Amino acid sequence: LLSLFVVINSMIAVWEMSLHVYSKHITSSFQQLKKRHEKDTFPPVFMFAHVPLAEALSLKYWSNVWILYSFFDESYADPKSYGFWIDSGNGFTTLLPGVVFVLGLTYDLMDPRHLGLL
């Protein structure tokens, strides 16, 4: 279960990196969508749309996670907020250790005690 958690957390770290990289896109898209939707209504979930593989593997595509999430917590559409900086920082600091940890669980990369300290 730990390896599953770390893999999912690594995917979320990539999403959090997109929060930082595409913050202007997230803010402007959220403001546009907010104007078009009534209070307590949400746009369609983008994850079920048909997209080319190259687009699905891009950071910009995954920035849509934050546009949708901003309907629940608007601080993610505001680059000056605490939540924005905590999550975008988390993305940049946890991706590499998470990937190394999963690889270390799969392959004999280092002593298990050292891997556990990671």
C-alpha positions as CSV (number, residue, x, y, z in Angstrom):
1,L,0.0,0.0,0.0
2,L,2.9,2.4,0.7
3,S,4.1,2.1,-2.9
4,L,0.6,2.8,-4.2
5,F,0.4,5.9,-2.1
6,V,3.8,7.1,-3.3
7,V,2.9,6.6,-6.9
8,I,-0.4,8.5,-6.5
9,N,1.5,11.2,-4.6
10,S,4.0,11.5,-7.4
11,M,1.2,12.0,-9.9
12,I,-0.3,14.7,-7.6
13,A,3.2,16.3,-7.4
14,V,3.2,16.7,-11.2
15,W,-0.3,18.4,-10.9
16,E,1.1,20.7,-8.2
17,M,4.0,21.6,-10.4
18,S,1.5,22.6,-13.1
19,L,-0.3,24.8,-10.5
20,H,2.9,26.9,-10.3
21,V,3.9,26.8,-14.0
22,Y,0.4,27.7,-15.3
23,S,-0.8,29.9,-12.5
24,K,-1.8,32.8,-14.9
25,H,-3.7,30.3,-17.1
26,I,-5.5,28.8,-14.1
27,T,-6.5,32.3,-12.7
28,S,-7.8,33.6,-16.0
29,S,-9.6,30.3,-16.9
30,F,-11.2,30.1,-13.5
31,Q,-12.5,33.7,-13.7
32,Q,-14.0,33.0,-17.1
33,L,-15.7,29.8,-16.0
34,K,-16.9,31.4,-12.8
35,K,-18.8,34.1,-14.8
36,R,-20.5,31.4,-17.0
37,H,-21.7,29.2,-14.1
38,E,-24.3,30.0,-11.5
39,K,-23.4,29.8,-7.8
40,D,-23.0,26.2,-6.6
41,T,-22.7,24.8,-10.1
42,F,-19.5,23.4,-11.6
43,P,-18.1,23.0,-15.1
44,P,-17.8,19.5,-16.6
45,V,-15.0,17.4,-15.3
46,F,-12.2,17.6,-17.9
47,M,-10.8,14.1,-17.1
48,F,-13.5,12.4,-19.1
49,A,-12.9,14.3,-22.4
50,H,-11.2,12.7,-25.4
51,V,-7.7,14.4,-25.8
52,P,-4.7,13.4,-27.8
53,L,-2.0,11.6,-25.9
54,A,0.5,14.4,-26.3
55,E,-1.9,16.8,-24.7
56,A,-2.8,14.4,-21.9
57,L,0.9,14.2,-21.0
58,S,1.4,17.9,-20.9
59,L,1.6,20.0,-17.7
60,K,-0.9,22.5,-19.2
61,Y,-3.6,19.9,-19.5
62,W,-3.2,18.9,-15.9
63,S,-3.5,22.5,-14.8
64,N,-7.2,21.9,-15.5
65,V,-7.2,20.0,-12.2
66,W,-6.7,23.4,-10.4
67,I,-9.2,25.3,-12.5
68,L,-11.9,22.8,-11.4
69,Y,-10.6,22.6,-7.8
70,S,-10.8,26.4,-7.6
71,F,-14.6,26.1,-7.6
72,F,-14.2,24.4,-4.2
73,D,-11.3,26.6,-2.9
74,E,-10.7,29.8,-4.7
75,S,-7.2,30.2,-3.1
76,Y,-5.8,27.9,-5.8
77,A,-6.6,30.5,-8.5
78,D,-4.8,33.1,-6.5
79,P,-1.0,33.0,-6.7
80,K,-0.7,35.2,-3.6
81,S,-2.5,32.6,-1.3
82,Y,-1.0,30.3,1.3
83,G,-2.6,27.2,-0.3
84,F,-1.2,28.0,-3.7
85,W,2.4,28.2,-2.4
86,I,2.2,25.2,-0.1
87,D,0.9,22.9,-2.8
88,S,3.1,24.2,-5.6
89,G,6.1,23.9,-3.3
90,N,5.1,20.4,-2.4
91,G,5.1,19.4,-6.1
92,F,8.6,20.5,-6.6
93,T,10.0,19.0,-3.4
94,T,8.3,15.6,-3.3
95,L,8.4,14.3,-6.9
96,L,12.0,13.2,-7.0
97,P,12.1,11.5,-3.6
98,G,8.8,9.8,-4.4
99,V,10.1,8.4,-7.7
100,V,13.4,7.3,-6.2
101,F,11.5,5.6,-3.3
102,V,9.2,3.6,-5.7
103,L,12.2,2.6,-7.8
104,G,14.0,1.6,-4.6
105,L,11.1,-0.6,-3.6
106,T,11.2,-2.2,-7.1
107,Y,14.9,-2.5,-7.7
108,D,17.8,-2.9,-5.4
109,L,19.1,0.7,-5.7
110,M,20.4,1.2,-2.1
111,D,20.4,-0.3,1.3
112,P,16.8,-0.6,2.7
113,R,17.7,1.5,5.7
114,H,18.9,4.3,3.6
115,L,15.8,4.0,1.4
116,G,13.6,4.2,4.5
117,L,15.3,7.4,5.5
118,L,14.5,8.9,2.1
